[in-house]
Each structure stands twice: as C-alpha cells, then as structure tokens.
C-alpha cells in the first residue's frame, strides 16, 4: 500500500508569528488535535489544541510558546503500521509528513489511514483469528508458519499482539478448513490457545470429561 497517496495539503500550517487567537480559531474551524508549525518549509513541531485553549493572552504569539510544541512526524514512505503507531503514541488525529530532505510536505489524517487499513486484504479476507501464547524465548515465527502450513492452512496476517514479562502472544489470521488440527498441533508444541473456537475438539473433550467426573463424584 502506497501511503504517499494519502498525504494531504488542505490545511495550511501555522507559523511562529501567528497569534494565539488565530491558532484557537483554526482549532474551532477544524476538528484536529494538533496543527503543524512550519518555518521555511521546516517542521518545528505540532501545537496541540488542548494547549492552545489554556493560553489566556489571545494577542500573544506562538513564538513565545515553542516549549509546547510536540516533535512527532512521519517520513513520506512510512508504512501504515508505523503511522498507526505514531497516531496512537501521540494521541493525535494528524501527523506532519517530511520528505527525504526533511522538509514539510503535508500531513496524514487519522480517518484516512484507518479507512485504508480497514479495507486492506489483511482486514477484508475471510479467515480464522487464532491467538496463541508461549514463552518468548521458546517460540519462532518460522515454527508458527510451519505448523499452520503443514496442516494445510495459509497465514494472511501475523503480529505480536501482547508481551508480558517473558510471555508473548501472537495473533494469526489463518485461512483453513482444518483449524482444529492446527490448534491441536500448536498445543503439541506447547503453545497455549488464547482465543476460543466453536469447533475446538480439545476443549469439547475437556468439557465432556469434566461433566463425566462431576457425575461420578455425585454418585
């Protein structure tokens, strides 16, 4: 996916000699969390809406508040996953974009990037979501892929969805008619299945054994 297609230039960046009043008015007219501040095509940072609203002297100028500027930005060739991380890390709805010469060339809008991600094959292709867990030092991506593919499955997406202490969780998107066989193989390799599945024969067997044991104890 070419993220450069989503670079926008609709909104003019603000400058240090702009007044606080003009910046506050911009935030009123545009529902954005930040506005980029640019001088001579160079990004100085982004001015947050919540900071702008706390300044009482509306006739003052932005140059007196450079300490409030947020330094985040994205390269023009950033991947969609990198962009989503920048949005999340900075609680932002807009990301300034710099080219190879580090000049400001526009911005990414959160709604555009989320829409692009939601319509990607990773999200749209029908598949099973399988979440597995194992000690970080004991798993490998190659082993995970091999387990799925040797059971006739195909991985359409995989990412590390959680890390806690020395345990890691992987979320897999799998196309397979034999998801139960894949789960059983993961269990044989000491992976814990975190997600729940209706056709999980292992859990169904445990349930049946538990019910049988309960009936035996009640006799």
N, C-alpha and C positions, 0 to 999 in steps of 0.2 A: 504494500500500500504506500503510495507516494503522499506523504503528509504535506509536502510543499503546496499541494493543490488547495490546502485548507488555510493557508496564510491570508489574513485579512488586512486591509488598509483603510477600512471605512472610517475609523475614528482617528483623529489627529492626536498625536502625543502632546502632552503638556510640557512646558518649559519652566526653567527656574525663575524667570521674570514674570510668570503668571501669578495673579493674585490668588489668595486663599478663596475669595468669593467665587472666582471663575472656576476653580477646581471643584468647589462644592456644587456649583451649578451643573457642571459636567456629570457629576455622580447622580444628580437628581434626574438628568435627562437620559442617562444611560445606566441600566441596572448592572453595573460591573463592580467587582470587589476591589479592583486596582486600575490605575491609569499609569502607563509608562511615562517616564520623564526623560526627554531626549535633548541633547545639545550637540549641534554639529554632527548629526547622524549617529552619535554615540549614546548608548543607553546608560543613564546614571542610576537607574533603579525604578521601582514602581511605588507610587503613592497610594496607600490603602484608603478606602472610603471611610473606614472606622476611625482612622487617624485624622482625616480631613475634617470630620464632623466635630472633633473635640477642640479644634482651634477656634477661639472666640474672636480674635482680631482678623476680621474678614478682609481688611485692606492690606494686610501684611503680604509678603511674597514668599513663594515656595523656597527660594534660596536660603531662607532662614530656618528651614526645617529639613535639610538634607539628611539629618540623623534619623529621620523617619522612613527613608527610602528602603525598600526591600530589594535585594540584589538578584532575585531569581530571573532566569531566562532560559530559552531553548535554542539550540542550533537549528538551522533550517533543515537539516537532514535527520532530525531526531525521529525515533520510531514512535509509534502510537503508544506503546507501553511506557516508554520514557516520558512522554507527555502526560499521560495519566498520573504517573508518579509525581511529577512536578506540580500538577494541579492539586493533588492530594496533600503533598508535603507543605504547600503554602496556602492551603485553603483558599484557592484563587479560582476565578472564573475566566481569567485571561492570562496568557503567557506571552511576554515580548519575545520576538524572534530576531536572532542575529545571524548575519551571513558569515562567510569564511573570513572576511576582513573585519569581523566584529562590529559591523555597522547595523543599526536598527533598520529592519525592513518590513515590519508589520507585527501581527500578533495572531495567536491561536485563541479561539473561543471554545470554552469547555463544552457547550452543547454540540458544536460541530464535531469535536473529537469523539465524544461519547456516541453520537449517531453513527460515525464512521466505524467505530469499534463494534457497535451492536449489529451492524449489517455485514460484518466480515464473515468469511466462511467459518472461522473459529466459533462464532456465536450461532450462526444460522444452520449449519449442518446437523441433521438429526443424529444424536449419539447418546450413549450412556455416560453419566457422570460418576466416576469412581474415585473415592478419596481413600488413599492408603497412608499408612504411617509406619515408620521404622526408625531405629537409631541412625543418626546422621552418618556415623562412620561405617555403617553396615549396608547402606544402600548404594546403588549406582543407577544412573539413567539408562545405561546400556542394558542392565539386567531388567529394569522395568519394561523397556521396549521389547526385549526378547521374550519376556513372559507373555505379553499381550500378543505378539505376532506369532509365536509358536502355537498359540491356541486359536489361530485364525482371525484374530482381531486386528484393527487398524487404529493407531492413535492419531487423532486430528488436533489434539492440543494437550499440552502438559505444562504445569508450572508448580513451583513451590508455594503452597498456599499458607503455610504456617511453620514457624520454627520456635520451639520452646525448649530451653536448656539444650539437651543433646538429642532431642527427638525432632524429626522433620515430617511434615505432611505434604503429600503430593496430590494434586487434583488432576485427574486424567479425563479427557474426552475420548471415548472409545466407540468405534463402530464395530459391532459384533452381534452375532446371533447366539453366541455361547458365553455370555457374560458370567454365568455361574462357573463355568470351567476356569475362566480367567481368575475369578475370585479365589477359587479353591487352590489354584497354583500359587497365587500370591501368599496365601496362608501357609502353604508348604514351605515357602521360602521365608517364613517368619515375618511377613508383613501383616499388619493389623488393618482390617477393613473398617473404615470410619463411617462411610456412607451406608445407607440402608437400601435394600433392593427386594422387591416382592418375590423374585424367584431365587432368593439365596437359600439353597438347599441345606447349607451348613447350619444356618440359624433355625431353619424349619426343623431340622433333625434335633438340635438342642432343645427346641421348644417341646417337641414330642417326648424326648427323654425326660425333660423336667416334669411334664404332665404325668408321665407314667410313674416317675418316682414319687410324686405327690400323692397319687392314688394308692401306691404301695404303702406309704407311710400312714395313710388314713385307714388302712385295713385293720 
